Amino acid sequence: MTTDAAHRSLPDGSELRDAADGIQPDVVELRRAIHREPELGLDLPRTQTKVLEALTGLGLEITTGEALTSVVAELDTGKPGPTVLLRGDMDALPMQEDVDVDYRSTDEGRMHACGHDAHTAMLVGAARLLSDNRNDFTGKVRFMFQPGEEGFAGARHMIDEGVTKGVDRAFAIHVTPSIPAGFLSTRRGPFMASADTFHLTVEGRGGHASSPHMATDPIPAAAAIITGLQTMITRDINVAQPGVLTVAHVQAGTTTNVIPETALVEGTIRALSEDSRNQIHAGVERMSTNVAAAHGCSCSCEIKAGYPVTVNHADQADLVAEIAGHTLGSDHYFDLPTPVMGAEDWSYVLQEVPGAMAFLGVCPADIANSLEAPSNHSNLMRVNEDAMASGVAMYAAMAMAG
């Protein structure tokens, strides 16, 4: 990536790292408190309370959301300069935690398995550092504490409530155990994929399983549709603009001697460009309806649009690379070689203002190879808390960069 360090005022990286190390115990404590009480969706009252308490006394202008339990805190240095938006998402996942730690989830069937507890705690840590050093930079910093990233489009709600109004650039961190602890990585352009779902109902005519000729069996039609969808992806989609289609749910019938009326086929669609995304949508409908018809069945096709492609602005990705090298050390930054097919509602923010997202490695210290670490959304996912100081310093440095 190209940089322009000669024309940019950069904060002192070693001082920021030392300051982040100094508040590390408090950041870890907050992260564990949030981890113990995970909340789902757009309503996170306990998490919101923890954030508000942690921000008390920092001299920030704080507002809370109307449609969701968000927190927006703004630091004004009183000097002309850019308004920088920093985000930490706060919600957990509806899954059981199987990690044996003393701060494990106290709510059965809920777990912070994607690191949002770490995001929130790091952003609070950055708010502390920036508040303490407000005389050392210019402009404003807006801290976006967001519910509902896991499928509820919390970012979209916060945009509707004005979180991006007047923002000049935006930055977010997402932790991942798949990168060595303390390393940061980003890339220009597509960073994460879009995420849509498809829902196919193949309708035939039920009957006795001993007499298939007297019925119209939707199961062979559904099987042919599944095969056709996989072929469609490999034949129709440009490999330079890849897409992924996964059939994840198939359901038909109730017992062994009945041909059912219907078969259900559902799954996910991921793409790295809007062209590929639209092409896959059209292909799913074309393939499913026509293959069903060839089997004497009909098929209803519903595609539910989810998050768009997360696209990093080139200049902002370059800025992240530059700041990471200066703050964390050039040996702790690398360009992400390929996009990730997971999805993020940070994509909505990047449609509104220039910005970028980066991955911060949090591979547990007892795992030698980060590729072997339980990934995000795993019931065994863990965060190497030592790396959180790097996230705090990186957030602060991105806000302070002139």
C-alpha positions as CSV (number, residue, x, y, z in Angstrom):
1,M,0.0,0.0,0.0
2,T,1.1,3.5,-0.7
3,T,1.6,6.0,2.2
4,D,2.1,9.7,2.5
5,A,3.8,10.0,5.9
6,A,5.8,13.0,5.0
7,H,2.6,15.1,4.7
8,R,0.7,13.7,7.7
9,S,1.1,14.4,11.4
10,L,1.3,11.1,13.3
11,P,0.9,10.5,17.0
12,D,3.8,9.0,18.9
13,G,3.3,5.3,18.6
14,S,5.4,4.2,21.5
15,E,3.7,6.6,23.9
16,L,0.3,5.4,22.7
17,R,1.3,1.8,23.2
18,D,2.6,2.6,26.7
19,A,-0.6,4.4,27.6
20,A,-2.7,1.5,26.3
21,D,-0.6,-1.0,28.4
22,G,-1.2,1.2,31.4
23,I,-5.0,0.9,31.2
24,Q,-5.0,-2.8,30.0
25,P,-6.2,-4.2,33.3
26,D,-9.3,-2.0,33.2
27,V,-9.9,-2.8,29.5
28,V,-9.7,-6.5,30.3
29,E,-12.0,-6.2,33.3
30,L,-14.7,-4.4,31.2
31,R,-14.4,-7.0,28.4
32,R,-14.9,-9.9,30.9
33,A,-17.9,-8.1,32.5
34,I,-19.5,-7.8,29.1
35,H,-18.6,-11.4,28.3
36,R,-20.3,-12.7,31.4
37,E,-23.6,-11.1,30.5
38,P,-24.0,-11.5,26.7
39,E,-27.1,-9.9,25.1
40,L,-28.6,-10.3,21.7
41,G,-30.0,-8.1,18.9
42,L,-30.8,-4.5,19.3
43,D,-31.8,-4.4,23.0
44,L,-28.7,-4.6,25.2
45,P,-29.6,-2.7,28.3
46,R,-27.0,-4.3,30.6
47,T,-24.2,-3.8,28.1
48,Q,-25.3,-0.2,27.5
49,T,-25.2,0.5,31.2
50,K,-21.6,-0.9,31.5
51,V,-20.5,1.3,28.6
52,L,-22.1,4.4,30.1
53,E,-20.6,3.8,33.5
54,A,-17.1,3.3,31.9
55,L,-17.4,6.6,30.0
56,T,-18.4,8.6,33.0
57,G,-16.1,11.5,33.8
58,L,-14.3,11.6,30.4
59,G,-15.9,14.9,29.3
60,L,-17.8,13.4,26.4
61,E,-21.1,14.4,25.0
62,I,-23.2,11.3,25.2
63,T,-26.5,10.3,23.6
64,T,-28.3,7.0,23.6
65,G,-30.4,5.5,20.8
66,E,-34.1,5.6,20.3
67,A,-34.7,2.5,18.1
68,L,-31.9,0.5,19.9
69,T,-29.8,0.6,23.0
70,S,-26.8,2.3,21.3
71,V,-24.4,4.8,22.8
72,V,-22.8,7.7,20.8
73,A,-20.1,9.6,22.7
74,E,-18.4,12.6,21.1
75,L,-15.1,14.1,22.1
76,D,-14.5,17.7,20.9
77,T,-11.0,19.0,21.2
78,G,-12.2,22.6,20.5
79,K,-9.8,22.9,17.6
80,P,-10.8,22.8,13.9
81,G,-10.2,19.4,12.4
82,P,-11.8,16.3,11.0
83,T,-14.6,14.3,12.7
84,V,-13.5,10.7,13.0
85,L,-15.9,7.9,13.7
86,L,-14.7,4.8,15.6
87,R,-17.0,1.8,16.1
88,G,-17.3,-1.0,18.6
89,D,-20.2,-3.5,18.2
90,M,-21.7,-4.9,21.4
91,D,-24.0,-7.8,20.7
92,A,-23.4,-11.6,21.2
93,L,-24.6,-14.7,19.5
94,P,-27.4,-17.2,20.3
95,M,-25.1,-20.2,21.0
96,Q,-23.7,-22.1,24.0
97,E,-20.3,-21.3,25.3
98,D,-18.0,-24.3,26.0
99,V,-14.9,-22.4,27.1
100,D,-13.9,-23.1,30.6
101,V,-13.0,-19.7,32.0
102,D,-14.2,-18.1,35.2
103,Y,-15.8,-15.3,33.3
104,R,-17.8,-17.5,30.9
105,S,-21.3,-16.6,29.9
106,T,-23.9,-16.8,32.8
107,D,-26.7,-16.9,30.3
108,E,-27.4,-20.3,28.8
109,G,-27.5,-20.3,25.0
110,R,-25.7,-16.9,24.6
111,M,-22.0,-16.3,24.0
112,H,-19.7,-13.6,22.9
113,A,-18.2,-15.8,20.2
114,C,-17.3,-13.1,17.7
115,G,-15.2,-10.8,19.9
116,H,-17.7,-7.9,20.2
117,D,-17.0,-7.8,23.9
118,A,-13.3,-7.0,23.1
119,H,-14.3,-4.4,20.4
120,T,-16.4,-2.5,23.0
121,A,-13.8,-2.7,25.7
122,M,-11.1,-1.5,23.3
123,L,-13.2,1.4,22.2
124,V,-13.8,2.5,25.8
125,G,-10.1,2.3,26.3
126,A,-9.4,4.5,23.3
127,A,-12.0,7.0,24.6
128,R,-10.0,7.2,27.8
129,L,-6.7,7.7,26.0
130,L,-8.1,10.3,23.7
131,S,-9.8,12.2,26.5
132,D,-6.5,12.3,28.4
133,N,-4.7,13.6,25.3
134,R,-7.3,15.9,23.8
135,N,-4.8,18.7,23.7
136,D,-2.5,16.8,21.4
137,F,-4.8,16.6,18.3
138,T,-7.6,18.5,16.6
139,G,-11.1,17.9,15.5
140,K,-13.7,15.6,17.0
141,V,-13.9,11.9,17.7
142,R,-17.3,10.1,17.7
143,F,-17.4,6.8,19.4
144,M,-20.1,4.5,18.1
145,F,-21.2,1.7,20.5
146,Q,-23.5,-0.4,18.3
147,P,-26.0,-3.2,19.1
148,G,-27.3,-5.6,16.5
149,E,-24.4,-6.4,14.2
150,E,-25.2,-10.1,14.2
151,G,-28.0,-10.0,11.6
152,F,-30.0,-7.0,12.9
153,A,-28.4,-4.2,10.9
154,G,-27.7,-2.1,14.0
155,A,-25.4,0.1,12.0
156,R,-28.2,0.9,9.6
157,H,-30.4,2.0,12.5
158,M,-27.7,4.2,14.0
159,I,-27.1,5.8,10.6
160,D,-30.8,6.6,10.4
161,E,-30.4,8.2,13.8
162,G,-27.5,10.4,12.5
163,V,-24.3,8.7,13.7
164,T,-22.5,9.4,10.4
165,K,-23.7,13.0,10.0
166,G,-20.7,15.3,9.7
167,V,-18.2,12.5,9.8
168,D,-15.1,12.9,7.6
169,R,-13.7,9.3,8.0
170,A,-14.4,6.2,9.9
171,F,-12.5,3.2,11.2
172,A,-13.4,-0.1,12.9
173,I,-11.5,-3.1,14.2
174,H,-12.6,-6.7,14.1
175,V,-10.7,-9.3,16.2
176,T,-9.9,-12.7,14.8
177,P,-8.1,-15.7,16.4
178,S,-7.0,-16.7,12.9
179,I,-4.2,-14.1,12.9
180,P,-1.3,-14.0,15.4
181,A,-1.9,-11.9,18.5
182,G,-1.2,-8.2,18.1
183,F,-0.9,-8.3,14.3
184,L,-3.1,-6.0,12.2
185,S,-4.3,-6.5,8.6
186,T,-6.4,-4.7,6.1
187,R,-6.8,-4.3,2.3
188,R,-8.1,-1.9,-0.3
189,G,-11.4,-2.5,-1.9
190,P,-13.6,-5.5,-1.0
191,F,-12.8,-6.6,2.5
192,M,-15.8,-8.7,3.5
193,A,-18.6,-10.2,1.5
194,S,-22.3,-9.4,1.1
195,A,-24.6,-11.8,2.9
196,D,-28.1,-12.8,1.5
197,T,-30.3,-15.8,2.1
198,F,-32.4,-17.8,-0.3
199,H,-35.6,-19.8,0.5
200,L,-37.0,-22.2,-2.0
201,T,-40.2,-24.1,-1.7
202,V,-40.6,-26.9,-4.2
203,E,-44.2,-27.9,-4.6
204,G,-45.3,-31.2,-6.0
205,R,-48.3,-33.5,-5.3
206,G,-48.2,-35.9,-2.4
207,G,-49.0,-39.5,-2.4
208,H,-48.1,-43.0,-1.2
209,A,-44.4,-43.8,-1.3
210,S,-45.2,-47.2,-3.0
211,S,-46.8,-45.4,-5.9
212,P,-44.6,-42.5,-7.0
213,H,-46.2,-42.5,-10.5
214,M,-49.5,-41.4,-8.9
215,A,-47.8,-38.4,-7.2
216,T,-45.3,-35.7,-8.2
217,D,-42.4,-36.1,-5.9
218,P,-40.7,-32.7,-4.9
219,I,-37.7,-34.4,-3.4
220,P,-35.9,-35.4,-6.6
221,A,-36.7,-31.9,-8.0
222,A,-35.1,-30.3,-4.9
223,A,-32.1,-32.6,-5.2
224,A,-31.7,-31.6,-8.8
225,I,-32.0,-27.9,-7.9
226,I,-29.3,-28.3,-5.3
227,T,-26.9,-29.8,-7.8
228,G,-27.9,-27.2,-10.4
229,L,-27.2,-24.3,-8.0
230,Q,-23.6,-25.6,-7.4
231,T,-23.0,-25.9,-11.1
232,M,-24.4,-22.5,-11.7
233,I,-21.9,-20.9,-9.4
234,T,-18.9,-22.6,-11.1
235,R,-20.1,-21.9,-14.6
236,D,-21.8,-18.4,-14.4
237,I,-19.7,-16.4,-11.9
238,N,-16.5,-14.8,-12.9
239,V,-13.7,-16.2,-10.7
240,A,-12.2,-12.7,-10.5
241,Q,-15.4,-11.5,-8.8
242,P,-16.2,-14.6,-6.7
243,G,-19.4,-15.7,-5.1
244,V,-20.3,-18.5,-2.7
245,L,-23.6,-20.3,-2.5
246,T,-24.2,-22.8,0.3
247,V,-27.3,-24.9,0.7
248,A,-27.5,-25.2,4.5
249,H,-31.1,-26.4,5.2
250,V,-33.1,-29.1,3.4
251,Q,-36.4,-30.3,4.7
252,A,-39.0,-32.6,3.2
253,G,-41.5,-35.2,4.4
254,T,-42.6,-36.6,7.7
255,T,-42.2,-40.4,7.5
256,T,-40.9,-43.3,5.3
257,N,-44.0,-44.1,3.3
258,V,-45.4,-40.7,2.3
259,I,-44.4,-38.6,-0.6
260,P,-44.7,-35.0,0.6
261,E,-46.3,-32.1,-1.1
262,T,-43.3,-29.8,-0.6
263,A,-39.6,-29.7,-0.1
264,L,-37.7,-26.8,1.4
265,V,-34.2,-25.7,0.4
266,E,-32.5,-22.8,2.1
267,G,-29.0,-21.3,2.2
268,T,-26.7,-18.3,2.0
269,I,-25.3,-16.3,-0.8
270,R,-22.0,-14.4,-0.5
271,A,-20.4,-12.1,-3.1
272,L,-17.6,-9.6,-3.3
273,S,-19.2,-7.3,-5.9
274,E,-22.7,-6.1,-6.5
275,D,-22.5,-7.4,-10.1
276,S,-21.8,-11.0,-8.8
277,R,-24.4,-10.6,-6.1
278,N,-27.1,-9.6,-8.6
279,Q,-26.0,-12.3,-11.0
280,I,-26.3,-15.0,-8.3
281,H,-29.7,-13.8,-7.3
282,A,-31.0,-14.0,-10.9
283,G,-29.3,-17.4,-11.3
284,V,-31.0,-18.9,-8.2
285,E,-34.4,-17.9,-9.4
286,R,-33.8,-19.1,-12.9
287,M,-32.3,-22.4,-11.9
288,S,-34.8,-23.3,-9.2
289,T,-38.0,-22.5,-11.1
290,N,-36.9,-24.1,-14.4
291,V,-35.5,-27.3,-12.8
292,A,-38.7,-27.7,-10.7
293,A,-40.8,-27.3,-13.9
294,A,-38.7,-29.9,-15.6
295,H,-39.7,-32.3,-12.9
296,G,-43.4,-31.4,-13.1
297,C,-43.2,-29.3,-9.9
298,S,-43.4,-25.6,-9.2
299,C,-41.0,-23.6,-7.1
300,S,-41.4,-20.3,-5.2
301,C,-38.1,-18.5,-4.7
302,E,-37.5,-15.8,-2.1
303,I,-34.2,-14.0,-1.7
304,K,-33.7,-11.9,1.4
305,A,-31.1,-9.2,1.0
306,G,-28.7,-8.9,3.9
307,Y,-25.5,-6.8,4.4
308,P,-23.8,-5.4,1.3
309,V,-20.2,-5.9,0.4
310,T,-17.8,-4.2,2.9
311,V,-15.6,-2.1,0.7
312,N,-12.6,-0.3,2.2
313,H,-11.8,3.1,0.6
314,A,-8.3,2.9,-0.9
315,D,-7.0,6.0,0.8
316,Q,-8.3,5.0,4.2
317,A,-6.9,1.5,3.9
318,D,-3.6,3.1,3.1
319,L,-3.9,5.3,6.2
320,V,-4.6,2.2,8.3
321,A,-1.5,0.5,7.0
322,E,0.6,3.6,7.7
323,I,-0.8,4.2,11.2
324,A,-0.4,0.5,12.0
325,G,3.3,0.5,11.0
326,H,3.9,3.6,13.0
327,T,2.0,2.5,16.1
328,L,2.3,-1.3,16.2
329,G,5.5,-1.6,14.2
330,S,5.9,-2.6,10.6
331,D,6.6,-6.2,11.6
332,H,3.1,-6.3,13.1
333,Y,1.2,-5.2,9.9
334,F,0.5,-7.1,6.7
335,D,-1.8,-6.6,3.7
336,L,-4.7,-9.0,3.8
337,P,-4.2,-11.0,0.6
338,T,-7.8,-11.9,-0.1
339,P,-11.2,-10.7,1.2
340,V,-13.1,-12.7,3.8
341,M,-16.5,-14.2,2.9
342,G,-18.0,-13.3,6.2
343,A,-20.2,-10.2,6.3
344,E,-20.4,-7.0,8.3
345,D,-22.9,-4.3,8.8
346,W,-20.0,-1.8,8.9
347,S,-20.6,-2.0,5.1
348,Y,-23.4,0.4,5.6
349,V,-21.2,3.0,7.2
350,L,-18.6,2.7,4.4
351,Q,-21.4,3.4,1.9
352,E,-21.9,6.7,3.8
353,V,-18.4,8.0,4.6
354,P,-14.8,7.2,3.6
355,G,-13.3,4.6,5.9
356,A,-11.9,1.2,6.5
357,M,-12.0,-1.9,8.7
358,A,-9.0,-4.0,9.8
359,F,-8.5,-7.3,11.5
360,L,-6.7,-7.6,14.8
361,G,-5.1,-10.9,15.6
362,V,-6.1,-12.4,19.0
363,C,-4.8,-16.0,18.6
364,P,-4.6,-17.6,22.1
365,A,-1.1,-17.8,23.4
366,D,-1.3,-21.6,24.0
367,I,-2.0,-22.3,20.3
368,A,1.1,-22.3,18.1
369,N,-0.6,-21.9,14.7
370,S,-3.3,-19.3,14.4
371,L,-5.0,-21.3,11.6
372,E,-5.7,-24.0,14.2
373,A,-7.4,-21.6,16.7
374,P,-11.2,-21.9,17.1
375,S,-12.6,-19.3,14.8
376,N,-15.1,-16.6,15.4
377,H,-18.6,-18.1,15.9
378,S,-17.1,-21.2,17.4
379,N,-18.4,-22.4,20.8
380,L,-14.7,-22.6,21.8
381,M,-13.6,-19.1,20.5
382,R,-11.2,-17.3,22.8
383,V,-9.6,-13.9,22.8
384,N,-5.9,-13.3,23.6
385,E,-6.5,-10.3,25.9
386,D,-2.8,-9.2,25.6
387,A,-3.6,-8.1,22.0
388,M,-6.3,-5.7,23.2
389,A,-3.8,-3.0,24.1
390,S,-2.8,-3.0,20.4
391,G,-6.4,-2.4,19.5
392,V,-6.8,0.5,22.0
393,A,-3.6,2.1,20.7
394,M,-4.7,1.6,17.0
395,Y,-8.1,3.2,17.6
396,A,-6.5,6.2,19.3
397,A,-3.9,6.6,16.7
398,M,-6.4,6.6,13.9
399,A,-8.4,9.4,15.6
400,M,-5.3,11.5,16.3
401,A,-3.7,11.3,12.8
402,G,-3.7,14.7,11.2
